[in-house]
Amino acid sequence: MQTLPTIGFLGLGQMGAAMAERLVDAGYSLQVFDPNPSSVEPFVRRGAVAHPSPASVADAAAIVLACLPSQDVSRQAAYGPDGVASGSAIRIYAEMSTIGKETIEDIANALRARGIDTVDAPITGGAPGARAGTLAMLVSGAAESIAAMRPLLKVIGKEVYVMGEQPGMAQVMKLLNNLVMATNTVAAAEGLVFGAKAGLDPDMVLQVLEAGTGASYAASRIMANAVAGVFHYGAAISIISKDVSVGVHEASLLGVDMPVIAKARDAWNAAAGAGRGRDDFTTILKVIEEPHGVTVRGRPA
């Protein structure tokens, strides 16, 4: 029987933990790091080895995956004083966070100087997809490193989309996806508030949207949860705000103006700035409801 390689994993938040659990379930031995001990403990109970830093993880595993909350955290984990760049065993670093093209290029350049190859590997599908193993895996990087990663990616997700050989191209695709999703989510919430204010049944609104040209994942999945009173889809408003802000910024660097998406970005940033940053992003419906004096709820889930 083939022996599975030991894998390093940095970041055991909602998305990271769900992906790491799938690797453990598949028989992989994990070397893990997260600054929150309560996030690490469930994996230690299942046989994972906890480490005090990313560098320590990179001393113990040739392939290290990272799912981290911000550009700064990703930079520090990669080439900070205790980053994976200092590790002695690491050969491939797969960055699964949504951090943008500029940041992943900086990370790839810094690690290349230490003989470490970077695979740009953001995922899409949300926490439900991470738990179910149905994530879409977006990757860019050297073909041989992607080949080495593919068995892991197929455990974590369903489809693997190779966006190119340069780290950064997968980030562009992920940002594009999140820009459209975040804008559609705000649009769906505004439409639902309009319908409720006019007296329409929210469940019927969702049914008609699904059947007509207004159909979208944002309405049929994301807002359907909110209308049912379920506000734990799996990502915080602060994460969506960050992703959309990074996306609009990187588009501007290419001279691409996004006036409609920029308005949606402003809505997410305003929600985060109003103290809702830690709330699940489905609560954007509540944010849009409040000034209109209406509550959009249908039948409980």
N, C-alpha and C positions, 0 to 999 in steps of 0.2 A: 504494500500500500504506500502511495506517495506521501512523503512527509510535507506538510504545509509549512511555508515560511513564517517566521515570527514577524509580526507587523507592529509598527509604532503608530499610536494615534494620539493626536493633540486636540483637545477641545471636546468635552463631553456634555455639551448643552443639549437642547431638544433634538436638533438634527444630528449632531455628532454622536450622541448616545445611541440613537436609533440605528445609525449605520454601524457603529461598533458592536452593538448587540447582534446584528446579522452576521458579522464576521466571527464572533464567538460561537454563535449557533452553528456556523459552518465548520467549526473545528480549528480556527486560527488561534494561535497564542498571541496575546496582545501585551505590549509595553505601552503604558498610558500616562498622560499628564493632563491635569486640569487644576487650576488654582483653587477650585472648590472641592474640599475633601468629600462632601456628601455626594458629589457627582462621580467620584472615583470609586467609592466604597462598593457599590453594587458589582463593579467589574472585578475588583479584588476578590470578592466572595466567589466569583466564577473562575478564578484562576489567573486573572491578569496581574501583571507586575506594575505597581505604581512607582512613578519617578518624580524627583523634585524639580525637574526642569526639562525643557525640550532637548537640551544638549545631552542629558542623561538618557533620554529615550533614543536619541540618535547614536548613542554608544552601544545600544542593544539591538537595533533593528536596521536592516539594509533598506527597507522601504518604510517610509513614514508618511502618514496621511494627516492632514490638518483641516479642521473645520472650526473657524475662529470668528469672533464677532465684529472685528473692525480692521481697517488697514494698518493702524498702528500696532495692534496686537499681532497681526500677521507678520509685519516687518520684524518685530522683536523676537517672535518665535523662530523666524528664519535666520536672521543674522545679527540679532542683539547679543549682549554679553553671554547669555545662557541659551543662545539659539542653536538650531540643529547644525549650523555651519561648523560648530566646534565638535560635532560628533565624530567618532572614529569608525563606526560601522555603516553609516547611512550612505546609500548610493543613489536612491531616487526619493525625491520629495514631492508628494502630490498635494497641491494646495486646492482644497475644495471649497474654500470660502469665496464669497462674492466681494472682490476687492478692487476690481478694475484693471485695465490693461497696463497703466503706468506702474502700479504697485507690483503686479506679478512680474513685469519685465525687470524691475529693480531687484526683486527676490531672485529671479533666475540668473541674472548677471552676477549677483553676490555669491550664490551657491556654485555657479559654474567655476568660479575662481578657486573653489575648494574641492573640485572634482565631483560635485554633486549635480545630478540632472534634475530639472524641475519639470513636472507635468502639471499643466494648468488644467484643473479638473472640477470646475463648479458643477453643482447639481441643481436640478429643478424638479419640483413635484411636491414640495412642502413636507412637513412632518408626517402626514398620513402616508405619503409615498415612501418616505424613509423607513417607516415601520413595516410597510407591506412589501418593500423591495421592488417597487415599481418606479423608482426615480429615473428620470432621463439624465444620463451621464454625458456631459459635454467635456471633451478633452482636446488639448493641443499640446504638442511637444514632439520630441524625437520618437520615431516609429518604434525603435527597440524598447524604449522605456514604456510607451503605451502598451506594447505587447506584454511586457512584464506585469503591468497593472491590470490588464484585461480580466484575469480570473477574479480579482478582487472587485472590480467594477461590476461584474456580472452577478456577484453575490449581493452587492449593495443595491443595484438598480436593475432595470430591465433592458433599456436600449442604450447603446454607446454610440455617440455621434462624434466623429473625429473632425475637428474644425480646421486643422492645419498642423504644420510642424513647428510653428513658433508659439511659445507661451504668450498668452495675451489674446489670441483669437477666440478661445473658449470663453474668456471673460467678456469680450464684446457681445457674443451671442447670449450669455447669461444676463447681462445688463439690458440688452434689447428685450429679452423675454420679460424681465421684471418691470421694465418701463411700461410695456403694453399691459401687463397684468395689473400693476398698481393704478394705471389710468383707468382701465376698465372697471376696477373695483370701485373707485370713486364715482364713476359714471353710473354704475349699477345702483350704488347707494343713493345717489341723487334722484335717479329715476324712481326707485322704490318710495322715497320720501314724497315725491311729487304725486305718485299714485295713491299713497295713503292719505295725503292731504285732500285729494279729490274724492276720497271715499271708496277706492278700489280695494278689494281683498288682496293682501300681499301674496298669499299662496297662488291665487289665480294670476297675478302679475308675473310671478316666476314661471308658471306653466306656459303662459303665452310667449314670454321672452324665449323660453327654450324651444318653442315650436316655430318661432318666427325669425326674422333677420336680425333681431337684437340678441340672439343667443351668444353666450360667452361663458367661459369657465368661471369668470368672476361672479356672474349672476347665478349659474346653475349649481355651483359648488360652494364658493366662498360666501356670497350673500345669502344663499339658501340656509346655511348654518346659522347666520346671524338672525334671519327672520324667524327661525325656529327657536331662538333664544340660546343658541349654543355659541359661546364666544371663546373657544379655545382651539382654533385651527392649527396653531403651532408656530407662529412667528410674531414677534413683538412689533408694535408700530415703529419703534426706534430703528429696527432692522430695515423695514420697508423704506423709511425716511432716508436712511443711509444709502441704500441701494439706488433709489431714484435720484438722489443728489449726485452720487458718483456718476450715474449714467448720463444725466443732463450735462454735467461738467465735461465728461469725455467726448460727448457729441459736439459740444461747443469747441473743443480743441480741433475738431475736424471741420469746423465751419458749418455744422448742421444745427439749424435753429429748430427748437421744439416748443412752440408756444402753448400747444394744448397740453403736452406732457408736463411742461413747466408749471402750469396751473395745478395739475394734480400733485406735483412735487410740493407746491406751496401748501396744499391741503394736508399732506402727510407731515410736513415740517411743523405746521401750525398745531396739529394734534400732538406731536411729540413735545413741542414747546409748551403746551398747556398742561403738562404733567401726565400725559397718557402714554409716554414712551414705552413703559413696561407692559402696557395692556396689549392683549392679542389684537392683531391688525383687523380682525372682523369688527372690532368696536368702532371702526371708522363710521359704521352706520349710526351708532349713538352720537358721535360727534356731529354728523350731518343732521340727525333728527332734532337735536336740542334747540337750535335757534328757530326751528319751525314749529315747535310745540306739538310734535306728533311722535308716536311710537309705532314703529313698523314691526309687528309681530303676527305670525300666522299660527298654525297649529304646532304644538310642541313636537320636537323630534322624537 
